[in-house]
Amino acid sequence: MSRLCEGRVAIVTGAGRGIGREHALSLAAHGAKVVVNDLGGNVDGSGGDLSPADQVVEEIRGMGGEAVSNGDSVSSWEGAQRLINTAVETFGDLHIVVNNAGILRDRVLVNMTEEEWDAVINVHLKGTFAPSRWAAAYWREQSKAGKPVSGRIINTTSVSGIYGNPGQTNYGAAKAGIAAFTNIAALELSRYGVTVNAVGPVALTRMTEGLGPAPETDEEREMRSPRWIAPIVTWLASEEAADVTGRVFEASGQVLAVAEGWVRGPRTQPIEDAAAMGPVVAELLASARPNSGMNGDPGGWPQTTLNKK
């Protein structure tokens, strides 16, 4: 097997279980030295346990790789800085940051609490920003010092955010924000030799097992395995992906696709009189593609299987 990330140093957040674990194992199999970050909390973010991260580290070492665990919270400014420092101090450099950590606090808008909103936004959105910010600062200093930089930030968005899913205004807003963050950070960091991309995974994990019908066959379970997400992330982390940035990919056992962002649709001249707006807007909407459903197709099926708490 060709090892795409030989000698590169990677951080994977939320890597103790599920999709993040698959990322860490795949990167290690391709030659990367990996910082396995995981707070070890429950699905809702409560609690903490470093043992899942330690177990992944042992798996990587068992296959002949190099890895170290880290239990810092990615939503902590100081914790994110310590995370970046762990990679540099342990392995001497940093090339890859995979922002994967997340929690769920699903509830319909009219019942959602402030704490449920804040917790999800904090872990997903700030938890993407903070490690990325400290990594970007490191790479900028490397670039200014005249050292070659081949940095990669790979974020985790979701079809719940870029397409929309009832019962997840907090999670969806965070994930849509991550997609926008990816686009803008890509524009800013290209000058330093850094690419920024995002992946929207669909997989059966601890976080998603209660959100829809359970797979009924081995084939269905295999198609929803988190292992299908790691290949695109590993490739994006490699030198081969140096010219790919600012893009969002969907990945699952059923599809690998590029998600296209907001584009300007049907248009007309500005309307000064609000009373004249109705028929003009109606004509614009009649010519516009409908919003995508959760399958990514315009007007496609919505997701209605969430538990509406």
C-alpha positions in Angstrom: 0.0 0.0 0.0 1.2 3.5 -0.9 1.7 5.5 2.3 0.3 8.9 1.6 1.2 10.6 4.9 4.7 9.2 5.5 6.5 11.3 8.2 3.7 13.8 8.6 2.4 14.8 12.0 -1.4 14.8 12.5 -3.9 15.8 15.2 -7.3 14.2 15.2 -9.9 15.6 17.7 -12.6 13.4 19.0 -10.5 10.4 18.0 -11.3 8.0 20.8 -14.3 6.4 19.1 -16.3 6.3 15.8 -15.3 8.4 12.9 -12.4 10.1 14.6 -10.9 6.7 15.6 -11.0 5.6 11.9 -9.3 8.8 10.9 -6.5 8.3 13.4 -6.0 4.7 12.4 -6.0 5.4 8.7 -3.5 8.3 9.0 -1.2 6.1 11.1 -1.5 3.3 8.6 -0.4 5.8 5.9 2.7 6.8 8.0 1.5 9.8 10.0 2.5 10.3 13.6 -0.8 11.0 15.4 -2.0 13.0 18.4 -5.2 11.2 19.5 -7.3 13.9 21.2 -10.5 12.9 23.0 -12.0 14.4 26.1 -13.8 11.0 26.5 -17.2 12.5 27.4 -20.7 11.2 26.8 -22.6 12.0 23.6 -24.0 15.1 25.2 -20.5 16.3 26.2 -20.8 15.4 29.9 -18.1 13.5 31.8 -14.5 12.7 30.7 -12.4 9.6 30.3 -9.0 9.5 28.6 -9.1 5.7 28.2 -10.7 5.7 24.7 -7.9 7.9 23.4 -5.3 5.7 25.1 -6.8 2.6 23.5 -6.5 4.1 20.0 -2.9 5.1 20.8 -2.2 1.5 21.8 -3.8 0.2 18.5 -1.6 2.5 16.5 1.5 1.5 18.4 0.5 -2.1 18.0 0.6 -1.7 14.2 4.0 -0.2 14.4 3.0 3.5 14.3 3.7 6.4 16.6 0.9 8.1 18.6 0.2 10.0 21.8 -3.0 10.8 23.6 -4.3 14.2 24.6 -7.4 14.9 26.7 -7.7 18.7 26.3 -11.0 20.3 25.4 -11.0 21.7 21.9 -13.4 24.4 22.9 -10.9 25.7 25.5 -8.6 28.5 24.2 -5.7 27.3 26.4 -6.6 23.6 25.8 -6.4 24.1 22.0 -3.1 25.7 22.3 -1.8 22.8 24.5 -3.1 20.4 21.9 -1.1 22.1 19.1 2.0 22.2 21.4 1.6 18.5 22.1 2.2 17.7 18.5 5.1 20.0 18.0 6.8 19.1 21.3 6.3 15.4 20.9 6.9 14.9 17.2 8.8 18.1 16.3 6.3 19.5 13.8 2.7 19.7 12.7 1.2 19.2 9.3 -2.4 18.1 9.7 -5.3 19.1 12.0 -8.5 17.0 11.6 -11.3 18.8 13.6 -13.7 16.0 14.3 -14.9 16.4 18.0 -18.6 16.9 18.5 -21.6 16.4 20.8 -25.4 16.3 20.3 -28.1 18.0 22.2 -31.0 17.5 19.8 -34.3 19.3 20.5 -36.9 21.2 18.4 -36.4 25.0 18.6 -39.4 25.8 20.7 -38.1 23.4 23.5 -34.4 24.1 23.2 -32.6 25.6 26.2 -29.9 28.2 26.1 -27.5 25.7 27.6 -28.3 23.1 24.9 -27.6 25.8 22.2 -24.4 27.0 23.8 -22.9 23.6 24.5 -23.3 22.4 20.9 -22.1 25.7 19.3 -19.1 25.7 21.7 -17.9 22.2 21.0 -18.5 22.2 17.3 -17.8 25.8 16.1 -15.4 27.1 18.7 -13.9 23.6 18.9 -13.1 23.9 15.2 -11.9 27.5 15.4 -9.5 27.2 18.4 -7.3 24.4 17.2 -7.3 25.8 13.7 -6.3 29.2 15.0 -3.3 27.9 17.0 -2.2 25.6 14.1 -2.5 28.5 11.6 -0.3 30.7 13.9 2.3 28.0 14.0 2.3 27.6 10.2 2.4 31.3 9.7 5.6 31.5 11.8 7.1 28.6 9.9 6.3 30.4 6.6 7.7 33.7 7.8 10.9 31.9 8.9 11.3 30.7 5.3 10.5 27.0 6.1 8.4 25.1 3.6 4.8 24.6 4.9 2.4 21.8 3.8 -0.4 22.4 6.3 -3.8 20.7 6.2 -7.0 21.6 8.2 -9.8 19.2 7.6 -13.1 20.1 9.3 -16.2 18.1 10.0 -19.4 19.6 8.7 -22.7 17.7 8.2 -25.6 17.3 5.8 -27.7 18.4 8.8 -26.1 21.8 8.5 -25.5 22.3 4.8 -28.9 20.9 3.8 -31.0 21.1 7.0 -32.5 18.7 9.4 -35.5 19.2 11.8 -34.6 19.0 15.5 -31.1 20.2 15.1 -31.0 24.0 14.9 -28.0 24.1 17.2 -26.1 21.3 15.6 -27.0 22.4 12.0 -26.1 26.0 12.7 -22.7 24.9 14.0 -22.1 22.6 11.1 -23.2 25.2 8.5 -20.9 27.7 10.3 -18.0 25.2 9.9 -18.6 25.0 6.2 -18.4 28.8 5.9 -15.4 28.8 8.2 -13.7 26.3 5.9 -14.3 28.5 2.8 -13.0 31.7 4.4 -10.0 30.1 6.2 -9.0 28.5 2.9 -8.8 32.0 1.3 -6.8 33.4 4.2 -4.3 30.6 4.7 -3.3 29.7 1.2 -0.5 32.2 1.3 1.1 30.2 4.0 0.9 26.8 2.2 -2.1 25.6 4.1 -5.3 24.0 2.7 -8.6 24.0 4.4 -11.4 21.5 3.5 -14.3 19.9 5.2 -16.1 16.5 5.1 -19.7 15.9 5.8 -19.9 12.2 6.9 -22.8 9.9 7.2 -22.1 6.9 9.4 -23.6 4.9 12.2 -21.7 5.9 15.4 -22.4 6.4 19.1 -23.7 9.9 18.3 -26.1 8.8 15.5 -27.3 5.4 16.5 -30.5 6.8 18.0 -31.4 9.2 15.2 -33.0 6.9 12.8 -34.0 3.3 12.1 -31.3 0.8 12.9 -29.7 -1.1 10.0 -31.6 -4.3 9.4 -29.0 -6.2 7.4 -25.2 -6.7 7.5 -25.0 -4.9 4.1 -26.8 -1.8 5.5 -24.6 -1.8 8.6 -21.5 -2.0 6.4 -22.7 0.9 4.3 -23.0 3.0 7.4 -19.7 2.1 8.9 -17.5 5.0 9.8 -14.6 3.4 8.0 -15.8 4.9 4.7 -15.1 8.5 5.9 -11.4 8.0 6.6 -10.1 7.6 3.0 -11.1 11.1 1.8 -9.7 12.6 5.0 -6.4 10.8 4.7 -6.1 11.8 1.1 -6.9 15.4 1.8 -4.2 15.3 4.5 -1.6 14.2 2.1 0.8 16.0 -0.2 -1.3 14.9 -3.2 -4.1 17.2 -2.1 -2.0 20.4 -2.2 -4.2 22.1 -4.8 -7.5 21.2 -3.2 -8.8 23.8 -0.8 -12.1 25.5 0.3 -14.2 22.5 -0.6 -16.8 20.4 1.2 -17.0 16.7 0.5 -19.8 14.3 1.4 -18.6 10.8 2.4 -20.4 7.6 3.4 -20.7 4.0 2.4 -23.1 5.1 -0.4 -21.5 8.1 -1.9 -18.4 10.4 -2.3 -19.4 13.8 -3.6 -18.5 17.4 -3.6 -21.1 19.7 -2.1 -21.7 22.9 -4.0 -22.1 26.0 -2.0 -24.7 28.8 -2.1 -24.9 30.4 -5.6 -26.9 33.3 -6.9 -30.0 32.0 -8.5 -32.7 33.8 -10.6 -32.4 37.6 -10.3 -34.0 40.9 -11.4 -33.7 44.6 -11.0 -34.1 46.1 -7.4 -37.7 46.8 -6.4 -38.3 50.1 -4.6 -42.0 49.6 -3.8 -42.7 46.8 -1.2 -46.3 46.6 -2.5 -45.0 45.5 -5.9 -42.7 42.9 -4.5 -45.1 39.9 -4.4 -45.4 38.9 -8.1 -41.7 39.6 -8.6 -40.6 37.3 -5.8 -43.1 34.7 -7.0 -41.5 34.7 -10.4 -38.0 34.4 -8.9 -39.1 31.5 -6.8 -40.8 29.8 -9.7 -37.5 29.8 -11.6 -35.3 28.9 -8.6 -34.3 25.3 -7.6 -35.8 24.3 -4.3 -33.6 23.9 -1.3 -31.8 20.5 -1.1 -33.1 17.8 1.1 -31.0 15.6 3.3 -30.0 13.5 0.3 -28.4 16.6 -1.3 -30.8 16.8 -4.2 -32.8 20.0 -4.8 -36.3 19.3 -3.4 -35.0 15.9 -2.2 -36.5 14.0 0.7 -36.3 15.6 4.2 -35.0 13.8 7.2 -37.9 13.4 9.7 -36.7 10.4 11.7 -35.1 12.4 14.6 -36.5 12.1 18.1 -38.2 15.4 18.6 -37.6 16.1 22.3 
